Amino acid sequence: MGILHEDVVIIKPPDKQDQATVITINCPDKTGLGCDLCRIILFFGLSIVRGDVSTDGKWCYLVFWVVGKPSTQWSLLKKRLLEACPSCSSANTLIYLPTELQPPKPPEVFLLKFCGHDRQGLLHDVIHVLCELELIIQRVKVSTTPDGMVMDLFFITDARELLHTKARKDDTYHRLKTVVGDSMVSCDIEKVSPDITACSVGPPFIIPPEITEHTFNLEMLKPCQSGSGQSNHVSVMFDNSLSPVHTLVQIVCRDHKGLLYDIMRTLKDYNIQISYGRFTLKGKMDCEIDLFIVQADGKKIVDPSKRNALMSRIRMELYRPLRVALVNRGPDTELLVANPVELCGKGRPLVFYDITLALKMLNTDIFSAEISRHMIGGREWEVYRVLLDEEDGSSVPRSRIEEAVWRNLMGWE
């Protein structure tokens, strides 16, 4: 038995302008596949408004209703989804089971050195181009000199695997030049050894007590202050009585950007298999998710300690999928944003893009920025450190900055 390669991923455009695009995926199953697919959809800036997932443990059928920007490159999205599907990365006409899965080779890492004249929103404009080109930022070091020059160092990988070619490098240069104009002085791209960015633990830095005691505490579920924009009621219930072989997980929460990704990422890290799932958006903000799940051994979750640990983790990941805080660095203000890294080593997509966009919209300048990874509370976190430039005296209130960044990351207007 086999299926046609072009039938593995089908993207059906909406009949009307206000309707969602339907993405249908029919392929061999693997634990964590839903997480990988939702991550790709999130990277393309799309929101999932409805979803259905079913599998018999060998073959799965997924349907996502998505909405997003008019500029979405649907053919490219289909290609990326195909690459994520087991056995679907080959160019063969038919896909057969079983197929031996080949471990992916590590991507080549490149250093992009951008030098230019500083201006408001410049960093976000550069990041916007890199995201459109599918150049994935692994690490970054951004600095501003006293004379108004910027030197941005981006350690990047290329989803298209073409950055070693002159044509791809030239295209990147010209796209940056078109967007940032005379602000760009130079742009160089060179290949570097992967071990430069392979360190799982970033360089040590002093973590403020506000971060260690609150921001990274997975058991902290105190309600946020009214008006903070962070209110997010989360209800997670487990039920073993409705199915003889599955545990039913029922989730009710407020919708946010990457909601399904956060759920799938958590289940993937716990090696949990989804046999059937349904995601429904009620109104504009409320979501209902029903998931029938089993453990890696194919059995339901009956151990109370395992059930409570998974329930607590899901609640925390949906209540606060990212951590945002403003702290003092002497006379300066630093914005810290952190998100947990998947056990496979992948970080959440578009976080730096959303941070810089929020600051650009607030007319808040960035003096320096850095992305690094740290082990905090036994987990690996991707930490974004952004030092704000407040020398012009037109500083925005801290509460407004924190709320604006948080709401942009969560997709709340």
ZIMOLIN-V872202 format. One record per backbone hydrogen bond with DSSP energy under -1.0 kcal/mol. NH is the residue of the N-H (numbers start at 1). CO is the residue of the C=O. E is the energy in kcal/mol with one decimal. If there is no record, write none. Layout:
nh: {NH:NH}
co: {CO:CO}
e: {E:E}
This chain:
nh: {5:7:8:10:12:19:21:22:23:24:25:26:27:29:33:36:37:38:39:40:41:42:43:44:45:46:47:49:50:51:52:53:54:55:56:60:61:62:63:64:65:66:67:72:74:77:78:79:80:81:82:83:84:88:95:110:111:112:113:114:115:116:117:118:122:125:126:127:128:129:130:131:132:133:134:135:136:138:139:141:142:143:145:148:150:151:152:153:154:155:156:157:159:161:165:169:170:171:172:173:174:175:176:177:178:179:180:181:183:184:185:186:188:190:192:196:197:202:211:212:213:215:216:217:220:228:235:237:239:247:248:249:250:251:252:253:255:257:259:262:263:264:265:266:267:268:269:270:271:272:273:275:276:277:278:279:280:281:282:286:287:288:289:290:291:292:293:294:295:298:307:308:309:310:311:312:313:314:315:316:317:318:319:320:323:325:327:329:332:334:335:336:337:338:339:341:342:345:354:355:356:357:358:359:360:361:362:363:364:367:368:369:370:371:372:374:376:379:381:382:383:384:385:386:387:388:389:393:401:402:403:404:405:406:407:408:409:410:412}
co: {93:4:5:24:22:16:66:12:64:10:62:8:60:58:30:32:33:34:35:36:37:38:39:40:42:41:67:65:65:279:63:277:61:275:59:27:54:25:52:23:50:21:47:69:72:73:74:75:76:77:78:79:80:85:3:156:190:154:188:152:186:150:183:148:119:121:122:123:124:125:126:127:128:129:131:130:157:155:155:153:369:151:149:145:116:143:114:141:112:139:110:136:134:158:162:165:166:167:168:169:170:171:172:173:174:175:176:177:180:181:115:115:113:111:109:193:194:373:208:208:209:210:211:214:217:225:252:250:248:293:239:291:237:289:235:287:285:410:256:258:259:260:261:262:263:264:265:266:268:267:294:292:292:53:290:51:288:49:286:282:253:280:251:278:249:276:247:273:299:295:303:304:305:306:307:308:309:310:311:312:313:314:315:316:338:336:334:332:329:327:386:325:384:323:382:380:346:342:350:351:352:353:354:355:356:357:358:360:359:387:387:142:385:140:383:381:379:376:374:339:372:337:370:335:368:333:365:390:397:398:399:400:401:402:403:404:405:406:407}
e: {-1.8:-1.5:-1.3:-2.8:-3.2:-1.5:-2.6:-2.3:-3.3:-3.1:-3.1:-2.7:-1.5:-2.6:-1.8:-2.1:-2.5:-2.5:-2.1:-1.6:-2.2:-2.3:-2.2:-1.6:-1.9:-2.0:-3.2:-2.7:-1.1:-2.3:-2.4:-2.8:-1.8:-2.3:-1.7:-3.0:-2.9:-2.9:-2.6:-2.8:-2.7:-3.0:-2.4:-1.6:-1.3:-2.3:-2.5:-1.7:-2.2:-2.4:-2.4:-2.0:-1.2:-1.8:-1.2:-2.9:-3.4:-3.1:-3.0:-3.0:-2.5:-1.9:-2.4:-3.0:-1.7:-2.1:-2.1:-2.4:-2.7:-1.7:-2.2:-2.5:-2.1:-1.9:-1.5:-2.9:-2.7:-3.5:-1.4:-2.1:-3.2:-1.4:-3.1:-2.0:-2.9:-2.3:-3.1:-2.8:-2.6:-2.9:-2.9:-2.0:-2.4:-1.3:-2.3:-1.8:-2.8:-2.2:-2.1:-2.4:-2.7:-2.3:-2.2:-2.6:-2.3:-1.6:-2.9:-1.8:-1.6:-1.6:-2.9:-2.0:-2.2:-1.9:-2.7:-1.8:-1.2:-5.2:-1.2:-1.8:-2.4:-1.5:-2.1:-1.1:-1.3:-1.8:-2.7:-2.4:-2.1:-2.5:-2.8:-3.1:-2.8:-2.8:-2.3:-1.5:-4.6:-2.8:-1.7:-2.4:-1.9:-2.9:-3.0:-1.7:-2.3:-2.5:-2.3:-1.4:-1.6:-2.9:-2.5:-2.9:-1.4:-2.9:-2.5:-3.1:-2.4:-1.0:-3.5:-1.3:-3.1:-2.6:-2.7:-2.3:-2.4:-3.3:-2.8:-2.2:-3.2:-2.1:-2.6:-2.7:-2.1:-2.4:-2.4:-2.5:-2.1:-2.5:-2.3:-2.2:-2.7:-1.8:-2.5:-2.6:-2.8:-2.3:-2.6:-2.9:-1.8:-2.8:-3.3:-3.2:-2.1:-2.2:-1.7:-2.6:-2.7:-2.3:-2.2:-2.4:-2.4:-2.0:-2.2:-2.1:-2.2:-2.3:-1.2:-1.3:-2.7:-2.9:-1.4:-1.7:-1.9:-1.7:-2.1:-2.2:-2.9:-1.4:-3.0:-2.8:-3.2:-3.6:-2.9:-2.7:-2.5:-2.5:-2.3:-1.2:-1.9:-2.8:-2.1:-2.5:-2.5:-2.3:-2.9:-2.0:-2.4:-2.1:-2.7}
